[in-house]
């Protein structure tokens, strides 16, 4: 067969022509059994259509020279357009997947990572190879306290109870630190409609959580001494009194005041006064139990609630606090050694005096008597 089909090649798109001829030559030369290629061919109106061209040599002579070749042309333009649209969609998805500022992960029903993007790797500290090739699962990098809720969400997705779910959890980064994340989780199904995997959009909220915890701490803790402020103390104290009344336990309340504190501020400055308050708070924390509730009520005044504490034990603790403060010396930044004392008023909870305001009022009267009686004293009032 001589190449007398130049008219055919004239209709082939110039960019496809050489490849088409090469494919045909391979069949004619016996290098391949069949010519099969998709290329563009010009139509009567001058437009190009995608066609599937299939051809094979049907007869050769005794020397192997091709004598007859037949083939078919099939219009695959719609298929090609669909294929190109799919390719474009995949490229768009890949571009979004890799460049978005949100972590994305696809996880199998067994928990193994199937797909992760660079942002997810940055959040967790693991490389893509470590997450995919080492067959890690989300269970291995989830903070233990969050794992049960995570598994329950996965079960509910697979059972069809929910279509998607937003949740907060903690990942354990490769370096051992904690990453707080917000997940938007959805179930992916296979062609048969069966659960196949879970896809998650993962947002790093570690900084937000840190700021949130700091704000909560500031709302509850006195910035100077690091102990509960008045508002938080009252909340904790009410809780302890309610529990004591429920179970019939004894409770003691102390009101404490730093003696001659104004003189410390006037003679040594407010910075020295702040140091005194910090040191006294430190001493009280070292003497008290973990169950005891300590708070700074305002200025140089402190309050303590001692659950399950009778009168004798309350007296011992109060005296120990007084002695610890009075027996120590505080060195100021100026090098001056300062002696500080406490006056303490104590009240005991009784059936007739069980509310916090009354108890603090009674303890405050004891505190006033201690100051009036020369300071550096413990006085019970009731």
Secondary structure in CASP SS format (residue, H / E / C, confidence):
PFRMAT SS
TARGET T0000
AUTHOR 0000-0000-0000
METHOD secondary structure of the structure
MODEL  1
X C 1.00
X C 1.00
X C 1.00
X C 1.00
X C 1.00
X H 1.00
X H 1.00
X H 1.00
X H 1.00
X H 1.00
X H 1.00
X E 1.00
X C 1.00
X H 1.00
X H 1.00
X H 1.00
X H 1.00
X H 1.00
X H 1.00
X H 1.00
X H 1.00
X H 1.00
X H 1.00
X H 1.00
X H 1.00
X H 1.00
X H 1.00
X H 1.00
X C 1.00
X C 1.00
X C 1.00
X C 1.00
X C 1.00
X C 1.00
X E 1.00
X E 1.00
X E 1.00
X E 1.00
X E 1.00
X E 1.00
X E 1.00
X E 1.00
X C 1.00
X C 1.00
X C 1.00
X C 1.00
X C 1.00
X E 1.00
X E 1.00
X E 1.00
X E 1.00
X E 1.00
X E 1.00
X E 1.00
X E 1.00
X E 1.00
X E 1.00
X E 1.00
X E 1.00
X E 1.00
X C 1.00
X C 1.00
X C 1.00
X C 1.00
X C 1.00
X E 1.00
X E 1.00
X E 1.00
X E 1.00
X E 1.00
X E 1.00
X E 1.00
X E 1.00
X E 1.00
X E 1.00
X C 1.00
X H 1.00
X H 1.00
X H 1.00
X H 1.00
X H 1.00
X H 1.00
X H 1.00
X H 1.00
X H 1.00
X H 1.00
X H 1.00
X H 1.00
X H 1.00
X H 1.00
X H 1.00
X H 1.00
X H 1.00
X H 1.00
X H 1.00
X H 1.00
X H 1.00
X H 1.00
X H 1.00
X C 1.00
X C 1.00
X C 1.00
X E 1.00
X E 1.00
X E 1.00
X E 1.00
X E 1.00
X E 1.00
X C 1.00
X C 1.00
X C 1.00
X E 1.00
X E 1.00
X E 1.00
X E 1.00
X E 1.00
X C 1.00
X H 1.00
X H 1.00
X H 1.00
X H 1.00
X H 1.00
X H 1.00
X H 1.00
X C 1.00
X C 1.00
X C 1.00
X H 1.00
X H 1.00
X H 1.00
X H 1.00
X H 1.00
X C 1.00
X C 1.00
X C 1.00
X C 1.00
X E 1.00
X H 1.00
X H 1.00
X H 1.00
X H 1.00
X E 1.00
X C 1.00
X H 1.00
X H 1.00
X H 1.00
X H 1.00
X H 1.00
X H 1.00
X H 1.00
X H 1.00
X H 1.00
X H 1.00
X H 1.00
X H 1.00
X H 1.00
X H 1.00
X H 1.00
X H 1.00
X C 1.00
X C 1.00
X C 1.00
X C 1.00
X E 1.00
X E 1.00
X E 1.00
X E 1.00
X E 1.00
X E 1.00
X E 1.00
X E 1.00
X E 1.00
X C 1.00
X C 1.00
X C 1.00
X C 1.00
X C 1.00
X E 1.00
X E 1.00
X E 1.00
X E 1.00
X E 1.00
X E 1.00
X E 1.00
X E 1.00
X E 1.00
X E 1.00
X E 1.00
X E 1.00
X C 1.00
X C 1.00
X C 1.00
X C 1.00
X C 1.00
X E 1.00
X E 1.00
X E 1.00
X E 1.00
X E 1.00
X E 1.00
X E 1.00
X E 1.00
X E 1.00
X E 1.00
X C 1.00
X H 1.00
X H 1.00
X H 1.00
X H 1.00
X H 1.00
X H 1.00
X H 1.00
X H 1.00
X H 1.00
X H 1.00
X H 1.00
X H 1.00
X H 1.00
X H 1.00
X H 1.00
X E 1.00
X C 1.00
X C 1.00
X C 1.00
X C 1.00
X C 1.00
X C 1.00
X E 1.00
X C 1.00
X H 1.00
X H 1.00
X H 1.00
X H 1.00
X H 1.00
X H 1.00
X H 1.00
X H 1.00
X H 1.00
X H 1.00
X H 1.00
X H 1.00
X H 1.00
X H 1.00
X H 1.00
X H 1.00
X H 1.00
X H 1.00
X C 1.00
X C 1.00
X C 1.00
X E 1.00
X E 1.00
X E 1.00
X E 1.00
X E 1.00
X E 1.00
X E 1.00
X E 1.00
X C 1.00
X C 1.00
X H 1.00
X H 1.00
X H 1.00
X H 1.00
X H 1.00
X H 1.00
X H 1.00
X H 1.00
X C 1.00
X H 1.00
X H 1.00
X H 1.00
X H 1.00
X H 1.00
X H 1.00
X H 1.00
X H 1.00
X H 1.00
X H 1.00
X H 1.00
X H 1.00
X H 1.00
X H 1.00
X H 1.00
X H 1.00
X H 1.00
X H 1.00
X C 1.00
X C 1.00
X C 1.00
X C 1.00
X C 1.00
X E 1.00
X E 1.00
X E 1.00
X E 1.00
X E 1.00
X E 1.00
X C 1.00
X C 1.00
X E 1.00
X E 1.00
X E 1.00
X E 1.00
X E 1.00
X E 1.00
X E 1.00
X C 1.00
X C 1.00
X C 1.00
X H 1.00
X H 1.00
X H 1.00
X H 1.00
X H 1.00
X H 1.00
X H 1.00
X H 1.00
X H 1.00
X H 1.00
X H 1.00
X H 1.00
X H 1.00
X H 1.00
X H 1.00
X H 1.00
X C 1.00
X C 1.00
X E 1.00
X E 1.00
X E 1.00
X C 1.00
X C 1.00
X C 1.00
X C 1.00
X C 1.00
X E 1.00
X E 1.00
X E 1.00
X C 1.00
X C 1.00
X E 1.00
X E 1.00
X E 1.00
X E 1.00
X E 1.00
X E 1.00
X E 1.00
X C 1.00
X E 1.00
X C 1.00
X C 1.00
X E 1.00
X C 1.00
X C 1.00
X H 1.00
X H 1.00
X H 1.00
X H 1.00
X H 1.00
X H 1.00
X H 1.00
X H 1.00
X H 1.00
X H 1.00
X H 1.00
X H 1.00
X H 1.00
X H 1.00
X H 1.00
X H 1.00
X H 1.00
X C 1.00
X C 1.00
X C 1.00
X C 1.00
X C 1.00
X E 1.00
X E 1.00
X E 1.00
X C 1.00
X C 1.00
END
